[in-house]
Amino acid sequence: MTYGYSQQTVLAVQSADTEKLGVMLGKACVANSVPVSVVAERFKVSRQTIYNWFLGRHAPSEGQIGAIRTFITCLTRK
């Protein structure tokens, strides 16, 4: 299990639609053990909103897309 994420969350993120930006964010955060609380604080949304993005249930707003892409890029460059 990845630290901070339940096995159920890890499996759900892994099987979610990888075309969605929120799912890409989820995969990057799980892979790098970035806590949901850190991501929620960074994007000024609730932890539940982050989980919904990670699972592809909801999409980030248009105004957040650039910042999320930058965040993913920073995580995947490590």
Sequence and secondary structure as in RCSB ss.txt:
>XXXX:A:sequence
MTYGYSQQTVLAVQSADTEKLGVMLGKACVANSVPVSVVAERFKVSRQTIYNWFLGRHAPSEGQIGAIRTFITCL
TRK
>XXXX:A:secstr
  TTS HHHHHHHHHS TTSHHHHHHHHHHHTT  HHHHHHHHTS HHHHHHHHTTSS   GGGHHHHHHHHHHH
HT 
